[in-house]
């Protein structure tokens, strides 16, 4: 076992504090990663606050991990010491179900994917995430970060990048398609970049026009404020796809009215509260209300390569580890442009 420094929430809604955790010995197919940067995802806050249900404490959040390989097990073939790598939202799955075999490990039906933190591994021990100095992960669940991507800008791609890339690809965002990105935050800004790079006509739907200049700079063609009722009249029946990155309850009926016939409204934001819906909003126009969860390992690698090819990572604000609690407050206040990333050398 290796003892490493980390930042953990000792209990639900408690401030994170510096502590130490144990990492397992490097097994035959394991990779030991020196973590260089860890993104702060809204999911970290939901789980540290038990907003999504009972959680495991102490909790070391962090599933946007970028670092360098420092040791490999004797059976490892994909990575070598010195490689630039990442770890996303999962560190294992059953590997045997149809979804796992199809590269859809995030939808594992053989017990579910094993989360990078707030989960229990196959060894019966709790998993601890990226707010730490090192992590040990099976090589099958490690991603290669292309040389063209700076590690700090790459870290948020391991969640925010794949969470938006996967549905945009699945619902065929591209030339000739009108795509709306709902919310202009950590997920939303990546949605704008990726949808633009895929060739779609991109509209941002945000509460206000406060971030309009940023949205247009990142690749949006249009930008509308959802607080203005005129927006819903002007854009009725406009979009082939709306990707919602918002983690608060929405008036789904209003947003479904913005879809074309056969359009899809896809949720990647995960509100803690239930939402209401009139089924007539989907029946009229044969519309789809759907959801999407991260992406499989193969698709996540595809996303990283895609971002490198198009020359972009996340827009980040680099922070010290002792600023994590302040960063959580700022995320809740929508006061970040657009992803906090922890310099783990400060842990």
Secondary structure as GFF3:
##gff-version 3
##sequence-region A 1 347
A	DSSP	beta_strand	2	9	.	.	.	ID=ss1
A	DSSP	beta_strand	16	23	.	.	.	ID=ss2
A	DSSP	beta_strand	30	39	.	.	.	ID=ss3
A	DSSP	alpha_helix	42	48	.	.	.	ID=ss4
A	DSSP	beta_strand	65	72	.	.	.	ID=ss5
A	DSSP	beta_strand	84	87	.	.	.	ID=ss6
A	DSSP	beta_strand	90	92	.	.	.	ID=ss7
A	DSSP	alpha_helix	98	101	.	.	.	ID=ss8
A	DSSP	three_ten_helix	105	107	.	.	.	ID=ss9
A	DSSP	beta_strand	114	115	.	.	.	ID=ss10
A	DSSP	beta_strand	134	138	.	.	.	ID=ss11
A	DSSP	three_ten_helix	139	141	.	.	.	ID=ss12
A	DSSP	beta_strand	143	144	.	.	.	ID=ss13
A	DSSP	alpha_helix	151	155	.	.	.	ID=ss14
A	DSSP	three_ten_helix	156	158	.	.	.	ID=ss15
A	DSSP	alpha_helix	160	170	.	.	.	ID=ss16
A	DSSP	beta_strand	178	182	.	.	.	ID=ss17
A	DSSP	alpha_helix	186	198	.	.	.	ID=ss18
A	DSSP	beta_strand	201	206	.	.	.	ID=ss19
A	DSSP	alpha_helix	212	218	.	.	.	ID=ss20
A	DSSP	beta_strand	222	225	.	.	.	ID=ss21
A	DSSP	alpha_helix	229	234	.	.	.	ID=ss22
A	DSSP	beta_strand	239	244	.	.	.	ID=ss23
A	DSSP	alpha_helix	252	256	.	.	.	ID=ss24
A	DSSP	beta_strand	259	267	.	.	.	ID=ss25
A	DSSP	alpha_helix	280	283	.	.	.	ID=ss26
A	DSSP	beta_strand	288	291	.	.	.	ID=ss27
A	DSSP	alpha_helix	297	310	.	.	.	ID=ss28
A	DSSP	beta_strand	316	319	.	.	.	ID=ss29
A	DSSP	three_ten_helix	321	323	.	.	.	ID=ss30
A	DSSP	alpha_helix	324	332	.	.	.	ID=ss31
A	DSSP	beta_strand	339	343	.	.	.	ID=ss32
A	DSSP	three_ten_helix	344	346	.	.	.	ID=ss33
###
